[in-house]
């Protein structure tokens, strides 16, 4: 579970990154979850764009992806959300600075 200070730090980092995934009308499938897991392992912090034609609300989609990837929700803002999961192999972000 992230503390408020850790979440604020990650939000600051997330401001500088572009969304690397889009969730559209196909919603979430196993292949997409595998890609999310690979990206979280490589980057630790990812931003996702939810398209207007996707079924469901941004918050619902975010919570489902976070649950399926065992990641933490950093923020949901507008049609985007940010997820964080500490990498096992390539730890880059120190959230306890």
N, C-alpha and C positions, 0 to 999 in steps of 0.2 A: 504494500500500500504506500502510495506516495504522500509525503507531507506537503503542506502548502508551499514551503520554501522550495522544495524539489520541483513541484509542479510549476511554480513561477519561473524557475531556471529553465526548465524544459520548454515552456511557452516562448521564452526569449529565443532559444535555439530554433524553435519551430518557425518563428517569424521569417527566418532567412532561407527556409527550404521550400521547394515547389512540391505540389502534389505529384506523387509518382503512380497513383492508381486512380481509376474512376469506377464508381459503382453505378451501373445503369439499370435498364429495364430487366436485364438478366438476373439482377440482384447478386446474391452471394452463392458460390458453388465450391466444391472441393478443390478444384484447380486454383481458384482465386485465393482460398485460404492457404494453400501451399505457397503461392507467390508472396502473400503477406508474411508468412513464417520465414521464408528465405530473406525477404527484405529486412524484417526485424532483426534477424540474426546478423545480417551484414551491416545494417545502419543503426539499429537500436531505436531510432526515432523516425516515424514515417507520417506523411500527411496524405489524406485521401479526399478526393473530390466526389461528392454524391450528385449525380445528374438529376435534373428535374423529372425525368421519366422513370426514375427508380421507384419500385413499390415500397412504401413505408417511409417513415420519417428518418431524418439524419441521425437523431439520437438513438433510435431503435437499431438501425443498421450498425452504428458505432458500437453499441453495447453487445450486439451479436458477434461482431468481428473480434472484439476484445475478449469475449468469453471463449470463442473458438481458438484464438491464438494465445490465450493465457497472457495477454498484455494489459497494460494500464492505460486508461483513458486520460490523456493530458488535457485536452479541451475539445469542445464542439462549438464551432462558431460559423454561423450562416450555413452554407452547404458543404463545409469541410470539417474534418475531424483529424486529430493527431493522436497517435498511439505510441507508447514506449514499452520496450521490453529489453531488459539487460541481456546482452549477448553472452553466450557461453564461450565462444572462441575469440571474437574480435571486440573486446570491451574497449570502447572509445570514450564514452560519456561518463564523467565522474559526477554523479548527482549528489555526492556527499562532500562537495568542495567547501 
